[in-house]
Amino acid sequence: MRSGDAAALRFSPSVPEIVYLGIEGNMHSVYRSEDGGRTWSLLHLFDHAKDIAVHPRNPDLVFLNESGYVWRTNTAEMYLGSAAQRLSNRLILESSPLAMVLESPYGFGPSETSWSSVVISLSDPNVVYVAMKGGGRREKTQALFRSSVGGVSFDRIDSEFPAINVLFVHPSETNTVLVGSKDGLYRSTDAGRSLTHVSNQRDVVDIN
């Protein structure tokens, strides 16, 4: 395949043969494999991929973070009723099965205004968190968004955040969130509304 830097490699928790690969390069953002990565097909072509999250029970429901947009597979009509129409209206690329669910107010700006991390709650997959990285020369561009309707719409969390490299949600507590940042690890038990600095490792980029 044509490729740039690999930004994210995500196996489906429910069907591990299905794998998604996000590419940090223009015009071939996400590939999908149905045989554990032996062969790949192009799923979405647009901007630089940053992160991918796969629904824990539905291998076809995927979230993609790019520089300027957050995308979601357009499967909402299966179970979200009237919200499905709102999502289908955001299919802005005819060649892609993904629909836009969040848009950066900064456009395709520097890395600090990119959508850095997306995570789906394992215990309640209707709960989805998305972060904008922040922490660069532009002040206070970092932000955290939460959905309780499967990622069809999001609410912005009103709080002060460090630069957000990566998010992690507790497997059984949807409001307990860990944030990996430039200056360490933060923990919240109220869905990000307040955070406690719990570890000072530098440049945290993954949490498990």
Residue pairs with C-beta under 8 A, 6 or more apart in sequence:
1 28
1 31
1 40
1 42
2 28
3 23
3 25
3 28
4 23
4 24
4 25
5 23
5 24
5 25
6 21
6 22
6 23
6 24
7 22
7 23
7 24
7 48
7 49
7 50
7 51
7 52
8 20
8 21
8 22
8 49
8 50
8 51
8 52
9 19
9 20
9 21
9 22
10 19
10 20
10 22
10 52
10 53
10 54
11 18
11 19
11 54
12 18
12 19
12 20
12 54
12 59
13 54
13 56
13 57
13 122
14 55
14 56
14 57
14 58
14 59
15 59
16 36
17 33
17 34
17 35
17 36
18 32
18 33
18 34
18 54
18 59
19 32
19 33
19 36
19 37
20 30
20 31
20 32
20 33
20 43
20 52
20 54
20 62
21 30
21 31
21 32
21 33
21 37
21 40
22 29
22 30
22 49
22 50
22 51
22 52
22 64
23 29
23 30
23 31
23 48
23 49
24 48
24 49
24 50
25 48
26 46
26 47
26 48
27 45
27 46
28 42
28 45
29 44
29 45
29 46
29 47
29 48
29 49
29 64
29 66
30 42
30 43
30 44
30 49
30 52
30 62
30 64
30 98
31 40
31 41
31 42
31 43
32 40
32 41
32 43
33 39
33 40
33 41
43 96
43 97
43 98
44 64
44 71
44 93
44 96
44 97
44 98
45 93
45 95
45 96
46 66
46 69
46 93
46 96
47 66
47 67
47 68
47 69
47 108
48 66
48 67
48 114
49 64
49 65
49 66
50 65
50 66
50 67
50 114
50 115
50 116
50 117
51 64
51 65
51 115
51 116
51 117
51 118
52 62
52 63
52 64
52 65
52 118
53 62
53 63
53 118
53 119
53 120
53 128
54 61
54 62
54 120
55 61
55 62
55 120
55 125
56 120
56 122
56 125
57 125
58 75
58 125
60 73
60 75
61 72
61 73
61 75
62 72
62 73
62 98
63 70
63 71
63 72
63 73
63 101
63 118
63 120
63 128
63 130
63 151
64 70
64 71
64 72
64 98
64 118
65 114
65 115
65 116
65 117
65 118
65 130
66 114
66 115
67 104
67 108
67 109
67 113
67 114
67 115
68 103
68 104
68 106
68 107
68 108
68 109
68 114
68 115
69 100
69 102
69 103
69 104
69 115
70 100
70 101
70 102
70 103
70 115
70 118
70 130
71 96
71 98
71 99
71 100
71 101
72 87
72 98
72 99
72 101
72 151
72 152
73 97
73 98
73 99
74 87
74 88
74 91
74 97
74 98
74 99
76 83
76 84
76 87
76 88
76 150
76 152
77 84
77 88
78 84
79 150
80 87
80 149
80 150
80 152
83 149
83 152
83 153
84 152
86 152
86 153
87 99
87 101
87 152
88 99
90 99
90 100
90 101
91 99
92 99
92 100
101 151
101 152
101 153
101 154
102 115
102 130
102 145
102 154
104 113
104 114
104 115
104 132
106 113
106 138
106 141
109 138
110 136
110 137
110 138
111 133
111 136
112 133
112 134
112 135
112 136
112 137
112 138
112 141
112 142
112 163
113 132
113 133
113 134
113 136
113 138
113 141
114 132
114 133
115 130
115 131
115 132
115 133
116 131
116 132
116 133
116 164
116 165
116 166
117 129
117 130
117 131
117 133
117 164
117 165
117 166
117 167
118 128
118 129
118 130
118 131
118 167
119 128
119 129
119 167
119 168
119 169
120 127
120 128
120 151
120 169
121 127
121 128
121 169
121 174
122 169
122 171
122 172
123 171
123 172
123 173
123 174
124 174
125 150
126 147
126 148
126 149
126 150
127 146
127 147
127 148
127 169
127 174
128 146
128 147
128 150
128 151
128 154
129 144
129 145
129 146
129 147
129 167
129 169
129 177
129 192
130 144
130 145
130 147
130 154
131 142
131 143
131 144
131 145
131 164
131 167
131 179
132 141
132 142
132 143
132 144
132 164
133 141
133 142
133 163
133 164
133 165
134 140
134 141
134 142
134 143
134 161
134 162
134 163
134 164
135 141
135 142
135 162
135 163
135 164
135 181
135 182
136 163
142 161
142 162
142 163
142 164
143 156
143 157
143 161
143 164
144 156
144 157
144 159
144 161
144 164
144 167
144 179
144 192
145 154
145 155
145 156
145 157
146 154
146 155
146 157
146 191
146 192
147 153
147 154
147 155
157 191
157 192
157 193
158 193
159 192
159 193
159 194
159 195
161 179
161 192
161 195
162 179
162 181
162 182
162 183
162 186
162 195
163 181
163 182
164 179
164 180
164 181
165 180
165 181
165 182
165 203
165 204
165 205
166 179
166 180
166 204
166 205
166 206
166 207
167 177
167 178
167 179
167 180
167 207
168 177
168 178
168 180
168 207
168 208
169 176
169 177
169 178
170 176
170 177
170 178
173 189
174 191
175 188
175 189
175 190
175 191
176 187
176 188
176 189
177 187
177 188
177 191
177 192
178 185
178 186
178 187
178 188
178 207
179 185
179 186
179 187
179 188
179 192
179 195
180 204
180 205
180 206
180 207
181 204
182 202
182 203
183 197
183 200
183 202
184 197
184 198
184 199
184 200
184 201
184 202
184 204
185 197
185 198
185 199
185 201
185 204
185 207
186 195
186 196
186 197
186 198
187 195
187 196
187 198
188 194
188 195
188 196
